[in-house]
Amino acid sequence: MTITTDRHARLVTLDSGQPMVLCSDNHFDLPAGEARTISVRTLDGQPVRWDALRVRTLNAAKEGDA
């Protein structure tokens, strides 16, 4: 998967809510305008549940922020 942002993203974290998931990178900063491609796979051979995958950042805008 490729993650992009139009503003600096602090401590980007991928959370699958699924056991045995391995991300090639996790917990990183992503400068504005840059992209990072991350591979995501399971260690037990099960399919990745893409619908459950969440990308979070420490500085994400909260609902109601201007």
LOFI-945866 format. One record per residue: residue number from 1; x, y, z of N, C-alpha, C, O in turn. Coordinates in steps of 0.2 Angstrom, whole numbers, plus 5000, padded with zeros to 4 digits. Layout:
N
{r NUM,{X,Y,Z},{X,Y,Z},{X,Y,Z},{X,Y,Z}}
...
//
This chain:
66
{r 1,{5004,4994,5000},{5000,5000,5000},{5004,5006,5000},{5010,5006,5003}}
{r 2,{5002,5012,4997},{5006,5018,4997},{5002,5023,5001},{4996,5024,5000}}
{r 3,{5006,5026,5005},{5003,5032,5010},{5006,5038,5007},{5012,5039,5007}}
{r 4,{5001,5043,5006},{5003,5050,5005},{5000,5055,5009},{4995,5053,5013}}
{r 5,{5003,5061,5010},{5000,5066,5014},{5001,5073,5011},{5006,5074,5008}}
{r 6,{4997,5077,5012},{4998,5084,5010},{5000,5089,5015},{5002,5095,5014}}
{r 7,{5001,5086,5021},{5004,5090,5027},{5009,5085,5031},{5007,5079,5030}}
{r 8,{5013,5087,5035},{5017,5083,5039},{5013,5078,5043},{5009,5080,5047}}
{r 9,{5015,5071,5042},{5011,5066,5047},{5016,5064,5052},{5021,5061,5050}}
{r 10,{5015,5065,5058},{5019,5063,5063},{5017,5056,5066},{5011,5055,5068}}
{r 11,{5022,5052,5066},{5021,5045,5069},{5015,5041,5066},{5010,5039,5069}}
{r 12,{5016,5040,5059},{5011,5036,5055},{5011,5029,5058},{5017,5026,5059}}
{r 13,{5005,5026,5060},{5005,5020,5063},{5000,5016,5059},{4994,5018,5058}}
{r 14,{5001,5010,5057},{4997,5005,5054},{4994,5000,5059},{4998,4997,5062}}
{r 15,{4987,4999,5059},{4984,4995,5064},{4979,4990,5060},{4974,4993,5057}}
{r 16,{4980,4984,5060},{4976,4980,5056},{4970,4977,5061},{4965,4975,5058}}
{r 17,{4971,4977,5067},{4967,4973,5072},{4966,4966,5070},{4962,4962,5073}}
{r 18,{4971,4963,5067},{4972,4956,5065},{4978,4954,5068},{4984,4957,5067}}
{r 19,{4978,4948,5071},{4985,4945,5074},{4989,4943,5068},{4987,4941,5062}}
{r 20,{4995,4943,5069},{5000,4940,5065},{5001,4944,5058},{5003,4941,5053}}
{r 21,{5000,4951,5059},{5001,4955,5053},{5008,4958,5053},{5010,4961,5058}}
{r 22,{5012,4958,5048},{5018,4961,5047},{5018,4967,5042},{5016,4966,5037}}
{r 23,{5020,4973,5044},{5021,4979,5040},{5029,4980,5039},{5033,4979,5043}}
{r 24,{5031,4981,5033},{5038,4983,5031},{5040,4989,5035},{5046,4990,5036}}
{r 25,{5036,4993,5036},{5037,4999,5040},{5031,5001,5044},{5026,5000,5042}}
{r 26,{5033,5004,5050},{5027,5006,5055},{5030,5011,5059},{5036,5011,5061}}
{r 27,{5026,5016,5062},{5028,5021,5067},{5034,5025,5063},{5040,5025,5066}}
{r 28,{5032,5029,5058},{5037,5034,5055},{5034,5040,5054},{5027,5041,5054}}
{r 29,{5038,5045,5053},{5036,5052,5050},{5036,5052,5043},{5040,5049,5040}}
{r 30,{5031,5056,5040},{5030,5057,5033},{5030,5064,5031},{5024,5067,5033}}
{r 31,{5035,5067,5028},{5034,5074,5027},{5029,5076,5021},{5027,5071,5017}}
{r 32,{5026,5082,5022},{5021,5084,5017},{5023,5083,5010},{5029,5084,5008}}
{r 33,{5019,5080,5006},{5020,5079,4999},{5024,5073,4997},{5025,5072,4991}}
{r 34,{5026,5069,5002},{5030,5063,5000},{5025,5057,5001},{5020,5057,5004}}
{r 35,{5028,5052,4998},{5024,5045,4999},{5028,5040,5001},{5035,5040,5000}}
{r 36,{5026,5035,5004},{5029,5029,5007},{5025,5023,5005},{5019,5022,5006}}
{r 37,{5029,5018,5002},{5025,5012,5000},{5027,5007,5005},{5033,5005,5007}}
{r 38,{5022,5003,5008},{5023,4999,5014},{5020,4992,5011},{5015,4992,5008}}
{r 39,{5024,4987,5012},{5021,4980,5011},{5018,4977,5018},{5020,4978,5023}}
{r 40,{5012,4974,5017},{5008,4972,5022},{5006,4964,5021},{5004,4963,5016}}
{r 41,{5008,4960,5026},{5007,4953,5025},{5005,4950,5031},{5007,4952,5037}}
{r 42,{5002,4944,5031},{5001,4940,5037},{5007,4935,5038},{5009,4932,5033}}
{r 43,{5009,4933,5044},{5014,4928,5045},{5011,4921,5045},{5015,4916,5044}}
{r 44,{5004,4920,5045},{5002,4914,5045},{4998,4912,5038},{4995,4907,5037}}
{r 45,{4999,4916,5033},{4997,4915,5026},{4990,4917,5025},{4987,4916,5020}}
{r 46,{4986,4919,5030},{4979,4921,5029},{4979,4928,5026},{4984,4932,5026}}
{r 47,{4974,4929,5022},{4973,4936,5018},{4973,4941,5023},{4970,4941,5029}}
{r 48,{4976,4947,5021},{4976,4953,5025},{4969,4956,5024},{4966,4956,5019}}
{r 49,{4966,4958,5030},{4959,4961,5030},{4960,4968,5029},{4960,4972,5033}}
{r 50,{4960,4970,5022},{4961,4977,5020},{4956,4982,5023},{4957,4988,5025}}
{r 51,{4949,4979,5024},{4944,4983,5026},{4945,4985,5034},{4942,4990,5036}}
{r 52,{4949,4981,5037},{4950,4983,5044},{4957,4987,5045},{4958,4989,5051}}
{r 53,{4961,4988,5040},{4967,4991,5041},{4966,4999,5042},{4962,5002,5038}}
{r 54,{4969,5001,5047},{4968,5008,5049},{4975,5012,5049},{4980,5009,5051}}
{r 55,{4975,5018,5046},{4981,5022,5046},{4980,5028,5051},{4975,5031,5050}}
{r 56,{4984,5028,5056},{4983,5034,5061},{4990,5038,5061},{4995,5035,5060}}
{r 57,{4989,5044,5063},{4995,5048,5065},{4994,5052,5071},{4988,5053,5074}}
{r 58,{4999,5054,5074},{4999,5057,5081},{4996,5064,5080},{4993,5066,5085}}
{r 59,{4997,5067,5074},{4994,5074,5073},{4988,5074,5069},{4987,5080,5065}}
{r 60,{4985,5069,5068},{4979,5069,5064},{4974,5074,5066},{4973,5076,5072}}
{r 61,{4971,5078,5061},{4965,5083,5063},{4960,5079,5066},{4957,5074,5064}}
{r 62,{4957,5082,5071},{4951,5080,5075},{4945,5083,5072},{4945,5088,5069}}
{r 63,{4940,5079,5072},{4933,5081,5070},{4932,5088,5073},{4932,5089,5079}}
{r 64,{4930,5093,5069},{4928,5100,5071},{4934,5105,5071},{4933,5111,5072}}
{r 65,{4940,5102,5069},{4946,5107,5068},{4945,5110,5062},{4943,5108,5057}}
{r 66,{4948,5117,5062},{4947,5121,5056},{4953,5120,5052},{4954,5123,5047}}
//
